[in-house]
């Protein structure tokens, strides 16, 4: 009985991080909303600067749990610039933790507040978060024929006009690579074969539309493109077959000992401008990713598995980068919940913030 209780408690160790991250959301939205109102009469760049700082505080708290709490080892390959840059971040996509990997790299460049995402349209309905991501500069896009190029260009131009620092995260595969859904992988491979493109094993055939619009619209604003390949150690079964990458819950339960991140910084001049040629270029980049992942998962020499080729650095994130944000947001939330009026405000923020957010994103992209 006692052993069962201990095991159950251990398996629930994601509850604390989830409770804190979700629980502080209303506090964060209230702080951001107050600044949004105060900055209404100020130039937009003042709003953006403070918004980026607020976002840094919240995401630093998130990284406390995903790095310090889990104790995961972050192994970085390639050259991650130390200085902030305006970039587009292209990555393979296999699980919800992929969103956090961008934060892991950005905080190491002191650019955490600059992270903005190209997100699938359905995520805009997330309570509080969906609305805020749009306000922070995120771009919601629909897939295939429903993709609205004009809308995305307008959103990006607005960001550039406001001189918004850009760390724009795009997952060109459009959906997650999931070994447990072989039909999606087979359809992707079949499409590549039909189009005369290389058939990929560990990634899906990338879609070029969002990447092309982003690079074409911001080509004079960007410093580089970061081509990022991510692999989660421990995602191979006893037969050597690739398993599903860890969910956020599993990651927070410390079920991923190491995450491997390969970075290739690409100059804009090395990327073709026309969509037809950029499509071929993007596919070639994913061929490189596929070769890296084949080496990681399938190398015949067992000593070469579970790592990418080349030099690597075990990058440990200091508590100084994350703990103050946790204490600050946690303290503000606890103070609010200690009073009856605070609790009412907290609940109303969840309810009305969600309703207003859903109304807003249904009207404005």
C-alpha positions in Angstrom: 0.0 0.0 0.0 2.8 2.5 1.0 4.9 1.5 -2.0 1.9 2.0 -4.3 1.3 5.4 -2.8 4.9 6.4 -3.3 4.9 5.2 -6.9 1.6 7.1 -7.6 3.0 10.3 -6.0 6.2 10.0 -8.1 4.2 9.5 -11.3 2.3 12.7 -10.5 5.3 15.0 -10.2 4.1 17.0 -13.2 1.2 18.3 -11.1 3.3 21.1 -9.3 4.8 22.5 -12.5 1.4 22.4 -14.3 -0.4 24.0 -11.4 2.1 26.8 -11.2 2.3 27.5 -14.9 -1.4 27.5 -15.4 -2.1 29.1 -12.0 0.0 32.1 -12.7 -1.6 32.8 -16.1 -4.3 35.1 -14.8 -1.8 37.1 -12.8 0.4 37.5 -15.9 -2.6 38.5 -18.1 -3.6 41.1 -15.5 -0.1 42.6 -15.4 0.1 42.6 -19.2 -3.4 44.0 -19.6 -2.6 46.9 -17.2 0.5 47.7 -19.2 -1.4 47.5 -22.4 -3.9 50.1 -21.2 -1.2 52.4 -19.8 0.9 52.2 -23.0 -2.1 53.0 -25.3 -0.9 56.7 -25.6 2.8 55.8 -25.9 4.7 54.9 -29.1 4.3 51.2 -29.9 8.0 50.4 -29.3 7.5 51.2 -25.6 4.7 48.7 -25.4 6.8 46.1 -27.2 9.9 46.6 -24.9 7.9 46.0 -21.7 5.8 43.3 -23.3 9.0 41.4 -24.2 10.3 41.8 -20.6 7.0 40.5 -19.2 7.1 37.6 -21.6 10.7 36.9 -20.5 9.6 36.7 -16.9 6.8 34.2 -17.6 8.9 32.0 -20.0 11.8 32.0 -17.6 9.5 30.6 -15.0 8.4 27.9 -17.5 12.1 27.1 -18.1 12.7 26.6 -14.4 10.4 23.6 -14.6 11.6 22.3 -18.0 15.3 22.6 -17.2 16.1 23.1 -13.5 13.2 21.0 -12.1 13.6 18.1 -14.5 17.3 18.2 -14.5 17.4 17.4 -18.2 20.8 17.8 -19.9 20.7 20.1 -22.8 23.3 19.2 -25.4 24.0 21.8 -28.0 25.8 21.1 -31.3 26.9 23.8 -33.8 27.4 27.5 -33.2 24.7 29.3 -31.3 25.5 33.0 -31.5 25.8 34.7 -28.2 24.3 38.0 -29.4 20.6 38.6 -30.1 19.6 38.5 -33.7 16.4 38.9 -35.7 15.9 35.3 -37.0 13.5 32.7 -38.3 13.9 29.5 -36.4 13.1 26.4 -38.5 12.8 23.0 -36.7 11.6 19.5 -37.0 8.4 18.9 -35.0 7.6 15.8 -33.0 5.9 16.8 -29.7 4.7 19.8 -27.6 8.1 20.1 -25.9 9.4 21.4 -29.3 7.9 24.8 -28.4 10.0 24.9 -25.2 13.3 24.1 -27.1 13.1 27.4 -28.9 12.9 29.1 -25.4 15.9 27.0 -24.3 18.0 28.5 -27.1 16.6 32.0 -26.9 17.3 32.4 -23.2 20.9 31.5 -23.9 21.1 34.5 -26.2 19.2 36.8 -23.8 16.5 36.9 -26.4 13.7 35.0 -24.7 11.2 37.9 -24.9 11.7 38.0 -28.7 10.3 34.5 -29.3 7.1 34.5 -31.4 5.4 31.6 -33.1 3.7 30.7 -36.3 0.9 28.6 -34.9 -1.9 26.4 -36.3 -5.1 28.3 -36.3 -6.9 26.1 -33.8 -4.5 27.1 -31.0 -5.9 30.6 -30.9 -8.9 29.3 -28.9 -6.7 28.3 -25.9 -8.0 30.1 -22.8 -5.9 33.3 -22.1 -2.8 31.9 -24.0 -4.4 31.9 -27.5 -5.2 35.6 -27.3 -2.0 36.6 -25.7 0.2 34.8 -28.2 -1.5 36.8 -30.9 -0.9 40.0 -29.0 2.8 39.1 -28.5 3.3 38.9 -32.2 2.4 35.3 -32.9 0.9 34.4 -36.3 -2.0 32.0 -36.6 -2.2 30.2 -40.0 -4.5 27.7 -41.6 -3.2 24.7 -43.6 -3.2 24.0 -47.3 -5.7 25.8 -49.5 -7.0 27.9 -46.5 -3.6 29.5 -45.9 -4.0 33.2 -46.0 -0.7 34.7 -47.3 -1.9 38.3 -47.3 -2.9 38.1 -43.6 0.4 36.7 -42.6 2.4 39.3 -44.5 0.3 42.1 -43.0 1.0 40.8 -39.5 4.7 40.6 -40.1 4.9 44.0 -41.7 3.1 45.4 -38.6 5.8 43.8 -36.4 8.6 45.3 -38.5 7.0 48.7 -38.6 7.0 48.6 -34.8 10.7 47.5 -34.8 9.7 44.4 -33.0 12.7 42.1 -32.3 12.0 38.8 -34.1 12.8 35.2 -33.1 10.1 33.7 -35.3 9.6 29.9 -34.7 8.2 27.9 -37.6 7.7 24.1 -37.9 7.6 23.5 -41.6 6.3 19.9 -41.4 2.9 21.4 -40.4 2.1 18.6 -38.0 4.1 16.3 -35.6 6.1 13.3 -36.7 4.4 10.5 -34.8 5.7 6.9 -35.2 2.3 5.7 -33.8 0.5 7.2 -36.8 2.2 5.5 -39.7 -0.4 6.7 -42.2 0.7 10.3 -41.8 4.4 9.3 -42.4 3.5 7.1 -45.4 1.4 9.9 -47.0 4.2 12.3 -46.5 6.7 9.9 -48.1 4.3 9.1 -50.9 3.9 12.9 -51.7 7.7 13.4 -51.8 8.1 10.5 -54.1 5.3 11.8 -56.4 7.0 15.3 -56.5 10.4 13.9 -57.3 11.8 14.8 -53.8 13.9 12.7 -51.6 11.9 10.4 -49.3 12.6 11.2 -45.7 12.5 8.6 -42.8 12.6 10.6 -39.5 11.0 13.8 -40.6 7.9 14.7 -42.7 8.1 16.4 -46.0 8.2 20.1 -45.2 5.7 22.7 -46.5 7.2 25.9 -47.8 4.3 28.5 -47.7 4.8 29.9 -44.2 8.6 29.8 -44.5 8.5 31.5 -47.8 6.1 34.3 -46.7 8.1 34.9 -43.6 11.6 35.1 -45.3 10.3 37.0 -48.3 8.5 39.6 -46.2 11.3 40.1 -43.7 14.4 39.5 -45.8 15.7 43.0 -45.2 14.9 42.8 -41.5 16.4 39.4 -40.6 20.0 38.6 -39.7 19.8 34.9 -40.3 17.8 31.7 -40.3 18.5 29.1 -37.6 18.0 25.6 -38.9 17.4 23.5 -35.8 17.3 19.7 -35.4 16.0 18.2 -32.1 16.3 14.7 -30.8 15.0 13.4 -27.4 17.1 10.7 -25.9 15.3 7.6 -24.7 12.8 7.5 -27.5 13.8 4.2 -28.9 12.3 0.9 -27.8 14.1 -2.4 -27.0 13.9 -3.4 -30.7 15.6 -0.2 -31.8 12.5 1.3 -33.2 11.7 4.9 -32.7 9.0 5.7 -30.2 6.8 8.7 -29.7 8.7 11.8 -28.4 7.9 12.8 -24.8 4.8 14.9 -24.1 5.0 17.9 -21.8 3.7 15.8 -19.0 6.2 13.0 -19.6 9.0 15.5 -19.9 8.1 17.2 -16.6 8.0 13.7 -15.1 11.7 13.5 -15.9 11.4 10.8 -18.5 13.8 12.4 -20.9 17.4 12.4 -19.6 18.9 14.5 -22.4 17.8 16.6 -25.3 20.1 17.1 -28.2 19.9 20.3 -30.3 21.8 20.8 -33.5 22.0 24.4 -34.8 23.0 25.5 -38.3 23.0 29.3 -38.8 22.2 30.2 -42.4 22.8 33.5 -44.1 19.9 35.0 -46.0 22.0 35.3 -49.1 22.3 31.5 -49.2 18.5 31.1 -49.4 16.8 31.3 -52.8 14.0 33.9 -53.0 11.5 32.4 -55.4 9.0 30.0 -53.8 9.7 27.2 -56.2 13.4 27.2 -55.5 13.0 27.8 -51.8 10.8 24.7 -51.7 13.7 22.7 -53.0 16.1 24.4 -50.6 13.9 23.7 -47.6 13.5 20.0 -48.6 17.3 19.8 -48.9 17.6 21.2 -45.3 15.2 18.5 -44.1 17.3 15.9 -45.9 20.2 17.1 -43.7 18.0 16.8 -40.6 17.0 13.3 -41.7 20.6 12.2 -42.0 21.4 13.6 -38.6 18.4 11.7 -37.1 19.3 8.5 -38.9 22.8 8.8 -37.3 21.2 9.5 -34.0 18.7 6.6 -34.0 20.0 4.0 -36.5 23.8 4.2 -36.6 25.3 0.7 -36.9 28.0 1.6 -34.4 26.2 1.8 -31.1 28.8 4.4 -29.9 27.6 6.8 -32.5 23.9 6.5 -31.4 22.1 9.0 -29.2 24.3 11.9 -30.3 24.8 14.1 -33.3 28.2 14.2 -35.1 30.6 17.0 -34.2 31.5 18.9 -31.1 28.9 19.4 -28.4 28.5 21.4 -25.3 26.5 20.4 -22.2 24.7 23.7 -21.5 23.4 24.1 -18.0 20.9 26.9 -17.3 21.7 28.9 -14.1 19.0 29.2 -11.5 19.6 32.9 -11.6 17.9 32.9 -15.0 14.7 31.2 -13.8 14.2 31.1 -10.1 13.6 34.9 -9.6 10.7 34.7 -12.1 9.2 31.8 -10.4 9.3 33.5 -7.0 8.0 36.8 -8.5 5.0 35.3 -10.3 4.3 32.7 -7.7 4.4 35.4 -5.0 2.0 37.7 -6.9 -0.4 34.9 -7.5 -0.3 33.7 -3.8 -0.9 37.3 -2.6 -3.9 37.6 -4.8 -5.4 34.3 -3.7 -5.0 35.2 0.0 -7.8 37.8 -0.1 -11.5 37.4 -1.1 -11.4 40.3 -3.5 -8.2 38.8 -5.0 -9.8 35.4 -5.5 -12.8 37.0 -7.2 -10.5 39.0 -9.5 -8.5 35.8 -10.3 -11.6 33.8 -11.2 -13.1 36.7 -13.3 -9.8 37.0 -15.2 -10.0 33.3 -16.2 -13.7 33.6 -17.2 -13.8 37.1 -18.8 -10.3 37.0 -20.1 -11.1 33.8 -22.0 -14.3 35.1 -23.4 -12.8 38.4 -24.5 -9.8 36.6 -25.9 -12.0 34.2 -28.0 -14.1 37.2 -29.2 -10.9 39.1 -30.2 -9.3 36.3 -32.1 -12.5 35.5 -33.9 -12.6 39.1 -35.2 -8.9 39.9 -35.6 -6.2 37.4 -36.9 
